[in-house]
Each structure stands twice: as C-alpha cells, then as structure tokens.
Amino acid sequence: MMGQLYADALGGAITELEYVDGRRVALEAARWFDLIDGDEALLERCASPTLDIGSGPGRLTVALTRRGVRALGIDITPRAVALTRRAGGFALLRDVFDEVPGSGQWTTALLADGNIGIGGHPEALLRRVRQLVRPGGTVLAEVASPDTRSRVDRVRLRIGSRAEDWFGWATVSMSDIERLAHASGFPEVERWTAHGRWLACLS
C-alpha cells in the first residue's frame, strides 16, 4: 500500500490522493501530527489498553500515553512508527491483518481518520478487529456523513509527477455502519457527531 510518498508526506511534502477516475484530493497531512477538533470525543472513550490502527505519526497514540492510557500504534510505514516513538508513544511496524501483540486482549481499538477503509473491505477489517479486542471491548471508528454513499475505490498517493501503486480504500457511511457492525460481530452501535466529524462506537 503506502510507501515512500506517504513517508514524504510525513516529512512535510504535499500529497494528493488520486482516484482511478482522475479525481485528486489534497491530503491534510498536518492533521496527522497535532490534535484536531473532535479528537477529544474519541480519546475520552479510550480505555487501557488501546490499539490505534493505522496510527500514522501517532497523534492519538501519544495523547493517550500522556493521559496514562496504555496505547500501542500500528502502521505499515517505518517513518510513521519512528515519529510516534520520537514523540513519546509506543508503536510497531505492523499490518493489522498480520500478527498483532495482545490479540484478544485490547479493550479499545481505534479506527480514526477514516481508517475503517483500510484494505478496501470494511467488513473483513472489522472481523479482524473483533479478533483483537477482548470480549466486551469496543471499536471507535470515524466514518463518513450519512448522506455519503458507501463505496470501495481504487486510489493511489501522488506528489507531483510521482505516484505509487493503486490500492483499495473504502468509504463507510454513517447510514451503513450499524448494518456493517452487526455483520462483523458487533451487536451494539452508538453513533454521534463532534465538530463535524461522524463517529461510531461498536461493542
């Protein structure tokens, strides 16, 4: 999936997300580093231990650690992991579908910033996360607004003339999260908004 261009974005380069139909959307890389509006609505619901999936440079992992919540970030990019560690958080270079420490013992799993789209198959991702959290554990997910259509796109990262390989990325609408959660083994779903962000707690 994301490699050198993602690492460049973490270093400050402006990155775009390109769709197969030619659309390009600028990525707000700055939001990956510092807490943004709505983060508190996620952080306040995290309990030890929390697994931050697709943690990037670790803004949420680090914030939880500073609050005394045991947290681990996992990301597929070495630079993201290094930045998290440098900022005082714990992180591992790991794909969520590979072996993850503490499987079946996590109290909370975070899928912030639309990371429910990882892999392009949200039901498969949630089934995997269901294996990672303990019985009674919760998944906190950020989804798209209810008027957005759930879909799977082929996208790639681009900086100027440089582009990476295409990969699958899913968008999940708030309108569909309850159905998806039930199909993935989470019978209870709470939905709310915070500072224009659409959030769900699956348990």
N, C-alpha and C positions, 0 to 999 in steps of 0.2 A: 504494500500500500504506500504510505507516505514515507519518503526517504529524505534525500538531500535538500529538496526545495522546502520541505517542512522545517528542516534544520535551519535553512537560510531565513525562513520567516521568523523563527525563534531568535535569530540574530538581528532582526530589525528590517529585513527585506520585505517589500510589499508583495503579497501573494494574492493570486486570484484562484477561485475555484471555477473551472471550466466544465460545462456540460456538453454532452455529445451533440446537442442541437446548436451549439455555438455560443450559447449564453455564457457570460462571465460575471462572477460576483466577487467583489473585493472582500478578502477575509480581514476581519478586525483582529489582527494578531495581538494588538495591545491589550485586549480584554483577557488574554490568556495569562497575563502576568499579575495584574492588580485586581483586588476585589471590585466587583461592579454591582450596580443596583440589582437587587433580587437574590444575590448570593446568600445573604443572611437567612432568607426563607428556606434555603437548603441546609446551611450549616447548623441552624438551631435544631434541626431534626436528626442530625447525625449522632450516633452513639458508638462507643468503643466496642469492638474495633470497626473501623470504616475502610472499605476498599473503594478507592477513587479510580474508576476505569476510564482509560484514555485521558490521563491526568495532565498531559502536556507539561508545561514548565512548573506546574504544581501549586497554583494559587490557592486552591481549595485544600489540598493535602497539607500545605504549610499552615494555612489558617486554622485547620483542625488541630494540628500538632501544638500550635501556640495556645490553644484553648484547653489543652490537656486531654484531647480525644486521640486515642491511638489510631493512626491512619497510615495507610500504605497506598501510594500511587503506582499504577502500572501504565506503561506507554511503550510503543514499539520503536521509538526513536531515541538513540543514545543521548543526544543533546538535551532532549526534554528531561530525561532521567537525571542527567548531570546538573541541570539548572534547578531541579527540585531539591536535590541533595545540597547544592550550594546555598539554597535559601533556607535550609534547616529542616526539610521534610525527608521522609523515607520514601524511596521509590525503587522499582525494579524494571529492568528491560524485559517486558513480557507481553505476549498476546493473550487476551482474555480467554481464547479458546485453547491455549496451552496450559500446562500445569501451573497453578497459582497457589502459593502458600496459604495455609489456613482454609482450604476448601471445606465448605460446610460449616464454618465457624464464624463467618463475618456477620455482625449484627446489622450493618448498613452497607449497601452498595450504591455508589453514586454514578449516574449517567447524566452529567451536566452538559450544557452547551450542545445539546442535540446528539450526544454520543449514543443514544438509543439507535442511531443509524449505522453504527459500526458494523461492517461486514455486509450491509445491504439486505439483511434478513433479520428484522427485529424480533420475530418470534423465536428463532434459533438463538439469538443473543440472550433474550430473557430466560429461555430454558437453561442456558448455560449459567446465567447469573443465579437462577434458582438453585443450582447445584452448589454455588459458592456461599450463599447466605445460610445461616442457621435456621432451624425451624422457628417460625415466628419473626424472622428477620424481615427487613424492609429494603425496597429499592426506591431510590429517589431519582426520578427521570424528568428531564426537561424536554418538552415536546413542542410541536407547532400549534398555532392557533386553531380553534375548532372550524374555522372557515377555510383552512388549508386542506388540500387533498393529500391523503397518504399515498406515497409512491416510492419506487426504487429507481434511482438514477445511476447512470454511468458518468463518473466525474474524474477529473484529474487536477492536480495542482499545477499552476503555471506562474512563472516570474518572467515577464518579457517574452523572449523567444524560447525560453526553456520550459519544457513540460515533462511531467512524469507519466508513468503508465496509468491507464484507466483503472478505476476500481468502483465497486458498488457502494452506494451510500443511500440509506433510507431516510425518508421523512415520515414521521408519525404524527397524525393529527390528534389533538385533544379529543376529538369526537370518536376516535377509534381506540384510544388507549385502554378503555375498560374491556372491550372485546378481546384485544390482544393480550392483556394481562390474564384474563380468565383462561385463554387458550394455552398460556405459558405456565400455569400452575399458581397464579396469584389470585385468590378469590376476592380480596378486598382492595378497592381502589379509592383513594381520596384525590380530588382534583382542586386546584386553586391557582390564582394568579398573583404575581408580585412584580411590581414595576414593569408591567408589560410583558413579563415572561410567563409562560404556561407550564405549570409544574404538576407532577403526579407522584403520589406515594403508593407503591404496590406492596401488599403484605399478605 
